[in-house]
Amino acid sequence: MRKLLFAAAFMALPAFSFAQINITKAHIAAYDQYVEEVRKDWEVPGLAMTIVKDGKVILKKGYGVRELGKPEPVDTMTLFACASTTKAMTVTLLGMLVDEGRLRWNDPVQKFLPELQLYDPYVSREVTIRDLLVHNTGVGGTDYFTGAMQIPVAEMIRRMPLVKPSYSFRDGFVYQNIMYSFAGRIIERITGKTWAEVIRERIFLPLHMDGTAAKRGLAKSANMTRPHFRMEDTIRVIPYGPDSEIGSAGAVWSNAEDIGKWVISMLDSSRYDGGRLLKPGTWTEIFQPQTYFPADEYPTMQLVKPAWRTYALGWYQHDYKGRKLNFHTGSLGGLTAITAQLPEEGLGIFIFGNLDHAEARHVLMYKALDWFALGGDRDWNSEIKALYEDLSVKNARQTIAFESRRQADTKPSLPLDKYAGRYRSALYGEAEVVVKGDALYFNVNNFLRATLPHWEYDSFYGVQEKTWNGKVMARFTLSQDGSVRELVFGGMSFGR
């Protein structure tokens, strides 16, 4: 039914007429200059990109520097995080196993991971490999598994029955990383090798992506970018995050030289020199729309105003000027990526960046779609910059409004030392609270830390030790006898 609805929507689109674009050296050079202007306008320290047209790389270049304050430039060999664009690679590995008859998209997950139990036993039994890949399992956001703790995936699986659903099974869309981690574990269970080994053997080696690594710790080159974050209008270098335990969701590091080979292959039904990654039917299935994603998933949808928005297996999709656009973003702390393809036009794009959520990536993507395929002179830079500046202002106003409602004349119900101690949660782990002067020091899983002054009543509020994580609220609730019963830190609840 979903595919039929999609087909009907696609057929109802207005017809567009495109002038033939002559892609000359001068045409490419003009876009190259535009990239550098946009990079500077958004203050992105460094970018790298590859653009493919009709099976050939037409632009492959690095811009800016690897690390702010240091002279080393970004070049085509500089490694960046692919982040969540890794998901399409994990889907491709699963597709290879489909081709070999070792699994089917609609196989129940418990056939391969019987230990995976979700909150609802019915969903545990019914959830399929396809469900893992389209963000519709009913599970809400679970990024606390990597953003608030460091635990192995086996422990994440053990805790999954504690994660309450936020919507009905197959009746919504909440973007997930953890489910792609489980997909990676299925690959490991079937092949008897680690996901990192499999992706190297079955994608990187055949495509000659010699500099690409399954995770940062496996990279052999020192030519690697550093992550950056804007803090109080100053762009600063921040530490690398840990190599994630959920690598199959977003751990790959690559460069402009290598990634073009992946883009060319995936545009050309997964073919490469000497073979193909997938059977044609499996490649086609990957790009079939599976579900709808909400308009607020990407603020840019306010500007693009597509007639339809779908999610395939590891790819977002929407119509753009009468064409089907497949794309996906990737974001890690201080690093960004975006990839896009217009299959009908033979155009593929991959853009890396080293500034947290620098949405110059969307500017450059949509401009490339126009410049190299569909025509038009829309000022994407001005429009997208205004959109995100407006969102930033709104967020700042919301913070100011929240902070203005503080009851400043209150005090804690108890002496500070009564809040000190250890708090535990079967889902969220452990939190320790220590008195530091007239404030409380919070240590969550030896991963998140913050020294917070009193805010109001039994709440404490302030900036986290990792300042790029922003401010956090810690709130205590008391039992009837006046003793501390619960700590809620950043929305995570821990019992005394």
Phi, psi and omega in degrees: 000316181300318181295322179293318178299317179298315182299319179296318179296320182294318182292336182277356182292148177292152178281140177243147176246125184248133173286145178292124181266124180271105185272089179264173176300322179293323179295316179294319181297325179293318177293320177305316178295321179299318180303313182295323178295317179294317178304313181292322182296323179269359178059038176278121182303317182209145177225156167217144182210157175224134175236132183243135175223124177053045174081006180230145175284121179255342175212130181211111189199155171252151182225143176074207187239157178291323182219128180301133179090357178236151190277345187299121183279157168284131173232187185288350178258358180292128181279135176231164176282128170285336180051227188287354171292348172301330185304322180296329178289319177297319176299320180297320176298318177297320178300324177297321178290328173298313180300329181273000179075018184267346172201168173233152182303326185262013173296142174295140180301324183293346174297329183248329179235072183297339181284347180282112176240134176258178185302319181260119180303327178297313179295321177305318181285324190268338186298133184250171175300320177301317180301321179302331190264352186239011170062042183230023186283351185094348180282134177282190181300134180232027182291352175296339178297333176244338182271346182229006181195164172235100180226154178290159182299326178301324178286324175300316179299318180299329183271349186302327178298344180273349182275109182287142179293151177251354175199171183287147179307128179061027181230034179182189181212113171230115185302136186229147167257322187300324182293326176289333173295317178296324176300320177296324179290330174295318176302317180294319182296321182284318187271338185076012178235163176289155177303321180298320178293317183294316182292327177293314184290325192254348175235304186296315183292310180297329179272001181057041174272072193290334181265355185278141181234146180294335172204163188303320183295344179263356181293140182261351184256144175273355179280081188224137179287164172249150178282149180227153181218142176271118179235117182051050177066015176239129178274126184230151174286137177239162180293154170297144169285164178293148172301120191288145172291343181258048188307323182293351176268340184176035188258349187293140172243133181214187182219172183296329180294310184284319193294335177299328179293320176295316181297315180300315181298314184288338173284329186257051177051031176076016178283154174210170180301109177106359179166202176213150180284323187226155169293149183307319181294324179289318176301317180297319181298323180302325184263006175286132176302136183246324183202175179259145172251147186289155183298329183278004177298322178228121177304331181299341178298336177297330181268319184288322180051058181290155177285331178215154179222120181229164172237128177263211178268090180087012180221132165282157180213147167200165177279145176216111181053043176081006180244155176273123179252124171257133181205167173199141174261168174216136180218124167239170180304109177086004185220149181221161173207158171206142175227149181208153174214139169251092186303321182294337181256000181064029184250130177226146186223141170218129183229127175253150174215159181239034172229130185306125177047042174281105188279017165304334179301319179291321178303308185292327179293306184294325177295321179295321177301318178289313191292322186254359183214305196255351179077172180112154183236031181299138181274079182298325183297312181296317184292314182289324178296317178297321180300310184285330174293322177295318177297321179296318178296317179297318178297319179296320179295322178296320178295315179298317180297317178298312183292333180288342180273005180300136173271088191289342184268014180264169175218162180300150179292333187231160169302148186304325183293342178285342177272342183292152178139191181252139180235145185226152175216134178296333180268312190266351177099225187228142176232138177245138180238129182229144176282130175231097183063236178256025178229174176244138178258127182248133177230109183256112176058026185052032184229312175253132181223146179199139171256113191242128173284164178297141180250294176199148180048241180253034180245147178229141193210139177172193184275140178284162179300317170278091191302334180291346175279353176081198182273158181217148177253133172243126185231134178254144170243149185250151174280173181297333180275005177090357179276159180287130181254323190211146170243129172246113182244115180056034179088353179262131186259130179234135179267156180286000000 
